[in-house]
Amino acid sequence: MKAIWKGAINFGLINVPVKLSAATQKEEISFKMLHKKCKQPLNQQRWCSKCGKEAQFADTVKGFEYEKGKFVVIDQKDLERLPVKSAKYIQIVDFISLKEIDPVYYEKSYYLTPETAGEKAFFILRDTMKNADKVAVGKITIREKEHLCVIRAYDKILCMETMHFADEVRGSEPLEMERIEKKHKIENAEKEMAAKLLENLTAPFEPDKYHDEYRAELTKLIQAKIKGNETVEAAPIEKDSPKVIDLMERLRQSVEATKRKMA
């Protein structure tokens, strides 16, 4: 499993060298956008409106728009100089009970495994949290964004969930649920019936019994269209096909051409 981040878990005076790997993967069917008329794949271009041409990825830089049309350019060296510990360390701030965290804060799951030099310390941390029934709350920076995170013992390893900061979670007040609820009177018999229904449907959580039915049916549809020869083939791009011309440049050339004819 490929590591996407390497650093250390830091708590107190203890550093535990670790590597981070994605714990989940997207199983989805992806589509390419085609031109409706000729069924040719559409390309996304990094188009420079000033130069009137496409820019290669190597020729791009990050820019923060602080006012309309005004940018601050940030390069990799600027990012590396930021005095943020979470870029290299998962700084543990607190140990808490997992039930204190509402799932609305969760973002994405990762696996934490030890580097060779930190194996013993890793297992001590894992077992200590497991025995105390506690999880660790800390911060980590991944791909130029700092995340709140929670680390917990999971199977034989540690699992880390990145989380939203409090100011990233929207409050529910604008939804005006109190006003809506006042319009409805719920009878005791309705509450009792709902409780019985919930009890009848209560079961242990078995993740393997849940499946992506939409993806399965979409796969069947695609296979049926292939079998029925309901397919299209993109035409090969000719080597001498005309290059994309900027609209302003084309207009300018047209104006110059009409001037010459009128002269």
N, C-alpha and C positions, 0 to 999 in steps of 0.2 A: 504494500500500500504506500503510495507516494506521500512523502511529508511535504506540507505546504508552508510550514513555519517551524523554525527551530529556535529554542531559547531556554528559559528555565522558569520553574515555579519558585517564587520567592515568598517565604513567610518567616518573620523574625530574622534570624541570622542564617537561615538555612536556604540554600539554593539546590533545586532538583533539576538537572538538565533533562529536557524533554523535547519531543518532536510531536507535531500536530498533524493529524490526518483527517480528512472528511469522513464522517460516520454514515452519511446518507448519499444517495445518488438519485437523480431524477430519471424515472422510467416513463418517458413520454414520446409521443410521435410528433416529430417536427416537420413542418411544411416549408417549402421554398415558395416565394412569391413569383408568379409567372405573369407575363403580359397577357391579358385576357384575349387579345386579338390573335397573337401569333404563338402563344404558349412558350415563349422564350423566358428563361430565368432572368430576373431583374437583379442588377448589381447595385450595391450601396457604395457610393463614392464619397471620399473625403474631399469635397469640392471647395476650392478657395474662390470666393466671389471677387476678390481683387485681382488675382493672377489669371483667373479664367481657366484654371486647369486643376486636375486632380493632384492631391498631395499624398506622398507615400507616408506610411506610418512612422518611418524613421525621421521624417521632417516635421513631426507634430510635437507640440509642447502643451503642458497643462496651463490653463488660464482661468482665473477667477474674475467674473464680471462684477465689479464693485459699483459701477454705474452703467447705464445703458450705453453699450459700445466701448466701454473702457475696462481694461483688463490688467490684472497683476499676473505676471508669468512666474510660475513655480516649477523649478526643475528638481531632479532627483537629489542633487547635492543639498538643496534647501531642505528637503524632507528628511534627509539623513542627519542634518544638524539640529533638528528639533529636540529639545531637552525633555523627552517623554520616555519614562522608564518602561512603559508597557509595550514599547516597540521591540524590546529584547527580553522582557520578563513578564510573566503573569504575576502581578503583584497582588497577593492575597490580602484583603482588608479585614474580613470577618469570617467567622465560622457560624453558621446558622442552621436551623431546621429546614429541610426542603419544603415542607408544607406551608412555610411562610411566603413562598414565592407564587404569585398568581401566574398561570400559564400565558397570560396576555403579554408578559415580558419576554418570553422565549423567542429566539430567532432561528438559529441553526446549530446542529449537533456536530461535535468533533471528538475523535479519539485522541487521548494523550498516552504516549508510551515513553519509556525511559531511554535516554542515551546510555551507552555503556557505563560511563563514569557515574551515573546517578541511579543505577538500578536499586541498590539497597535502600537509599533514602526514599525512592519512589514507592517501594513496597511498604515502608514504615508509614508514609503519609496515607497511602491507600487504606491500610488496615486500621490505622488510628481513626480515620473518618468513619469507616464502616462500623467499628466497634462503638463509637460515640454517637452513631446515627446523625452525623452532621455533614453539611456540605460547605465548600469554601466559596466565598464571593470575592471576585477580584476584577482586574481590568487587563485587557490585551489589545494590542493594535495589529490589525490584519488588513492588508491592502489599503494602507493610508487612512484607516478609520479606527478610532478607538471604540471598543465595545466593553460594556459591563459583561461579566461572565460568571457562571457558576460551575464549579468542579465537584463531581461526585464519584464515589466508587461505583463501578459498573462492571459486572462479570469479573474478569481478571485484571482489568485495566482501570484507568480513570476516564470519565466522559466529561467533556466540557460543552456547555451550551452558551453561545453568545446571547446577550440579552439587550433589549432596548433600555436606554436611560429613561428616568421618570419623565423628563420633558419631551420625550419622543412618543409617549403613550397618551393618546387623546382621552380627555375626560368624557363621561357619558352625559353630562348635564345638558349639552345642546340638543340631545335627543328627546328631552321633555317627557321622560317615562312616568314621572309622578303625575303630571297632568293627564296623560293618557290612562293611567291606572285608575284614577279617581272616577272615570266614566263607567267602570265595570264592577259589578258586585259578584263575587265568587261564592257560591253556596257551599256549605260544609259537605253536602253529598257529592259535589263535583270534586272537591279536594280529596275525599276518601276514595273515589273511583280512580282518580289520577294516581294516587299512592299505590293502589292495588295493581294498576297497569304497570307502574314502574317496578314494583316488586316482581311481577311475572316476567318482566324482560331483563331482570338483573342476572348477570352471568360473569364468570371470570374473564378477564381480558386476554384473548388469544389472538395476537396480531396476524397469524397465518390464515385465519378464517376470513379476513377482509381483503377484497381484491378490487382492482381498478376495472370496473365493468365497462366504463366508457372507452378506455384504451383497448380492451378486448374486442368490443363491438366495432370500433374504428378499424382495427387490424383486419377483422373479417371483411369489412366493406372494401378496404384496399385490395385484399387478396381476391375478392370476387370480381372487382373491376379489372385486375390484371388477368385473371382467368378468362373473363369475357372479352378480353382485348379492348377494353375501354381505356386506352392509354394514348398519350401524345408523346412525340419525340422532339426535343429541341433541335432546331436546325443548327448545323455547324457554323461557327462564326467565320466569315471570309476574312482572309489576311488583309485584303485591301479595303475592308469596310471603313467607312468614313469615321473620323474621330469626333467625339462629342465637342460641339462648339458652344462657347458661352453665348447666351442670348444677346448681351450687350455688344459683344464683339461682332456678332452676326448683323445686328442692327447698324453698327458703325460702318461695316463693310458695304452694307446695302445703301446707306446714305452716300458714301463716297462714290459708289458705282452710279447712282442716279445723278450725282453732280457732274460726273464725266459725260454722261449722255446729254445733259442739258447744256453743257459748255459748247 
